Amino acid sequence: MEPVPKTGYGEAETMRKPTIQDVARQAGVGVGTVSRVLNNHVAVKGATRETVLKAIADLEYTPNPHARRIAGGKSYTISVLLPVLTTEFYVRLLDGLESAFQEARYDVAIFPLLDRSRLERYLGSHTLAYQADGLVMATYNLTQMFHERRLRTQQPTVLVDAFSDAVDSSFMDNVSGGRLAGEYAVSLPGNLYAVWVETELDHLFTTRVFEDRRSGFLSAVQTAGRSVKREFTSSFDSLTARNTAATLLDDAQAAGLPCTVFASADMLAGALLDEVRLRGLKIGQDVRVIGFDDQPWAAERELTTLHQPVESMGYEAAQLLLSRLNGYKGPPRARRFEPRLIVRGSA
């Protein structure tokens, strides 16, 4: 039997995992600079950052998250409080948030609230959601709570899909979106209808999103000297949305077609398209449907809708929070996004 050769130093080097010191040596910088690049710190110059990132890629270096937490005295975790997780909108919003936080090597902990009682529970700073380095709160109308200092947040906080002048916010101009829908709807023949999403009546757990869309839509309709024949309300439950669509079309057919319907969320618009087809009516002629969101399936179904840059809104919210974590101490900032009308075959 041949003797087993001894492992040389070079071979042993290739077998062990590269360290942050290895990255620093290869990039010709200090360990502190590598750490700042990993933490996405603004103080690192572009050329230096690229050199360090190349060394990380060449060595296939993966940071040890446990050691990083101990060394930095931080959790490197962001808490995200969402109303629900089951809608396409919030899946897309999370994509935008997570892409930015992952670039900065932060983990995301998601807390679905679902109802008012859970929001009340999370208001206490002792809860798990508040043990993260930063907090993202989505959609809620929390202006009053911030002014009353009921949100006892010790860490930086950002609102997304909502606005408050007391905290950093990244939000959609839903009034403008509703107005665009209204201006287009009044250019089409027939009666006008609208379907809104029902929201919690308790002011602690509300959203202004659909209220703002309604305000913009009705303003445009009234400015044109038109009126909405009838308004309907539905939840995001698929069965409720379909039943609402059936009731609306019963009314529209009795009053006489054609008609135009503004559905304030694409999910409701989709239920309308299904019901129109079931009745053998022509979409885009007998019944024109305008949605809001431009979900990934909207183009395939030829849905005229208001496009929202949802992922960009989430990404920008994350950047606002990361800048706070990197030392920004200035006044609250607002990032406003505008929807745009995408005209397709449904209207």
HUTA-V410505 format. One record per helix or strand of 2 or more residues. SS is the DSSP state (2 for helix, 1 for strand). FROM is the first residue (numbers start at 1). LEN is the number of residues. If there is no record, write none. Layout:
ss: {SS:SS}
from: {FROM:FROM}
len: {LEN:LEN}
This chain:
ss: {2:2:2:2:2:1:2:1:2:2:1:2:1:1:2:1:2:2:1:2:1:2:1:1:2:1:1}
from: {9:20:31:46:65:77:88:107:116:128:134:143:156:168:174:191:203:209:230:238:259:266:287:304:310:334:340}
len: {7:8:8:14:8:6:16:6:7:4:5:5:5:5:12:7:3:15:5:18:5:13:7:4:16:4:3}
